[in-house]
């Protein structure tokens, strides 16, 4: 008899969890910051680099339609990007070092009238990785991979922030 109550209780708990997940679906900040069908101009002062491509892909993934500049079109400006690395562990002669890689990207957002919705904001990310002195090429490849991950993370953060700010506009 107790076994049936335990199974019934477990089944009820499972249904409750499933129902909560279904109810909460679509209520995340990412869904409210979508750019579905919104026209946006992407401008850059850093050239059409990997940063530009990552941000473009993130904006399009969020539903934005990237267009040429024009009246009534908000503009996202990629102002600058910076990286810096420093050894965290290990001395000059250490064979393996833990390295900190810091990435920062400056950006501005202007609304359809050219008014600033943000003025010179910066997103920054930090990651740690190990580098081996004797495997310089492998360490350089690992650094490039970590830098790409940082760029992608910042691009996703930027797409969410743009969606949030533009959704507040009348």
C-alpha positions as CSV (number, residue, x, y, z in Angstrom):
1,X,0.0,0.0,0.0
2,X,2.8,2.4,1.0
3,X,4.6,1.6,-2.3
4,X,1.5,2.8,-4.3
5,X,1.5,6.1,-2.3
6,X,5.2,6.5,-2.9
7,X,4.8,5.9,-6.7
8,X,1.8,8.2,-6.8
9,X,3.7,10.9,-4.9
10,X,6.7,10.5,-7.3
11,X,4.4,10.7,-10.3
12,X,2.7,13.8,-9.0
13,X,6.1,15.4,-8.4
14,X,7.1,14.6,-12.0
15,X,3.9,16.1,-13.4
16,X,4.4,19.3,-11.3
17,X,8.0,19.7,-12.6
18,X,7.0,19.2,-16.2
19,X,4.1,21.7,-15.8
20,X,6.4,24.3,-14.2
21,X,8.9,23.9,-17.0
22,X,6.1,24.3,-19.6
23,X,4.7,27.3,-17.8
24,X,8.1,29.1,-17.5
25,X,9.1,28.4,-21.1
26,X,9.4,31.7,-23.0
27,X,9.8,33.8,-19.9
28,X,13.6,34.0,-19.9
29,X,15.3,37.3,-20.5
30,X,16.7,36.0,-23.8
31,X,13.2,35.7,-25.2
32,X,12.2,39.2,-24.1
33,X,15.3,40.6,-25.7
34,X,14.7,39.1,-29.1
35,X,15.2,41.2,-32.2
36,X,12.7,39.3,-34.4
37,X,12.3,41.2,-37.6
38,X,13.9,44.4,-36.3
39,X,16.0,46.3,-38.7
40,X,19.5,47.3,-37.4
41,X,22.6,48.7,-38.9
42,X,25.9,47.2,-37.7
43,X,28.8,49.6,-37.9
44,X,32.4,49.0,-36.9
45,X,35.5,51.0,-36.2
46,X,37.6,47.9,-35.9
47,X,37.2,46.6,-39.5
48,X,35.3,43.6,-40.7
49,X,37.2,41.3,-38.4
50,X,36.2,38.2,-36.5
51,X,34.5,40.4,-33.9
52,X,32.3,41.8,-36.6
53,X,31.4,38.4,-37.9
54,X,30.6,37.0,-34.4
55,X,28.4,40.0,-33.6
56,X,26.6,39.8,-37.0
57,X,25.9,36.1,-36.4
58,X,24.7,36.7,-32.9
59,X,22.3,39.6,-34.0
60,X,21.0,37.5,-36.9
61,X,20.6,34.6,-34.5
62,X,18.5,36.8,-32.3
63,X,16.2,37.6,-35.3
64,X,17.6,41.0,-36.3
65,X,17.7,42.0,-40.0
66,X,20.9,43.8,-40.7
67,X,20.5,46.7,-43.2
68,X,22.3,49.7,-44.6
69,X,22.2,52.9,-42.6
70,X,19.2,55.0,-43.2
71,X,16.4,57.0,-41.6
72,X,14.6,55.2,-38.8
73,X,17.2,52.5,-38.5
74,X,19.0,52.0,-35.1
75,X,22.8,51.6,-35.3
76,X,25.1,49.4,-33.3
77,X,28.7,50.6,-33.4
78,X,31.6,48.3,-32.5
79,X,34.2,50.9,-31.2
80,X,37.2,48.8,-30.1
81,X,38.4,45.5,-28.9
82,X,41.3,44.7,-26.6
83,X,43.0,41.6,-25.4
84,X,45.6,41.0,-22.7
85,X,47.3,37.9,-21.3
86,X,49.3,37.3,-18.2
87,X,50.9,34.3,-16.6
88,X,49.1,33.3,-13.4
89,X,51.2,30.3,-12.3
90,X,54.7,29.2,-13.1
91,X,58.0,31.0,-13.4
92,X,60.2,31.7,-16.4
93,X,61.4,28.2,-16.5
94,X,58.2,26.4,-15.7
95,X,57.1,24.0,-18.4
96,X,53.4,24.6,-17.8
97,X,51.8,27.9,-17.0
98,X,48.3,28.9,-16.2
99,X,47.5,32.0,-18.3
100,X,44.8,34.6,-17.9
101,X,43.3,35.9,-21.1
102,X,41.3,39.1,-20.8
103,X,39.0,40.3,-23.6
104,X,37.2,43.7,-23.7
105,X,34.9,45.2,-26.4
106,X,33.7,48.8,-26.5
107,X,30.3,49.5,-28.2
108,X,27.6,52.2,-28.7
109,X,24.0,51.9,-29.6
110,X,22.0,54.7,-31.3
111,X,18.3,54.7,-31.7
112,X,16.4,55.3,-35.0
113,X,16.8,59.1,-34.5
114,X,20.5,58.9,-33.9
115,X,20.2,59.5,-30.1
116,X,22.6,57.5,-27.9
117,X,21.0,54.6,-26.0
118,X,24.4,53.8,-24.7
119,X,27.6,55.8,-24.7
120,X,30.8,54.0,-24.8
121,X,30.0,50.9,-22.9
122,X,32.4,47.9,-22.5
123,X,31.8,44.2,-22.1
124,X,34.7,42.3,-20.6
125,X,35.3,38.6,-20.2
126,X,38.2,36.6,-18.6
127,X,39.2,33.0,-19.1
128,X,42.1,30.9,-17.8
129,X,43.9,28.2,-19.8
130,X,47.2,26.2,-19.5
131,X,50.1,26.8,-21.8
132,X,53.1,24.6,-22.2
133,X,56.5,26.1,-22.9
134,X,57.7,23.2,-25.0
135,X,54.5,23.1,-27.1
136,X,54.4,26.7,-28.3
137,X,52.3,26.0,-31.4
138,X,49.7,24.0,-29.4
139,X,49.6,26.8,-26.7
140,X,49.1,29.4,-29.4
141,X,46.2,27.4,-30.9
142,X,44.6,27.0,-27.5
143,X,44.9,30.8,-26.9
144,X,43.2,31.4,-30.2
145,X,40.4,29.0,-29.3
146,X,39.9,30.7,-25.9
147,X,39.9,34.1,-27.6
148,X,37.2,32.9,-30.0
149,X,35.1,31.7,-27.1
150,X,35.4,35.0,-25.4
151,X,34.4,36.9,-28.6
152,X,31.4,34.7,-29.0
153,X,30.3,35.2,-25.4
154,X,30.6,39.0,-25.7
155,X,28.7,38.9,-29.0
156,X,25.8,37.0,-27.4
157,X,25.8,39.4,-24.4
158,X,25.7,42.3,-26.9
159,X,22.8,40.8,-28.9
160,X,20.8,40.4,-25.7
161,X,21.6,43.9,-24.5
162,X,20.7,45.4,-27.9
163,X,17.4,43.5,-27.8
164,X,16.6,44.7,-24.3
165,X,17.4,48.3,-25.0
166,X,15.6,48.5,-28.3
167,X,12.5,46.8,-26.9
168,X,12.2,49.6,-24.3
169,X,12.0,52.2,-27.1
170,X,8.5,53.3,-28.1
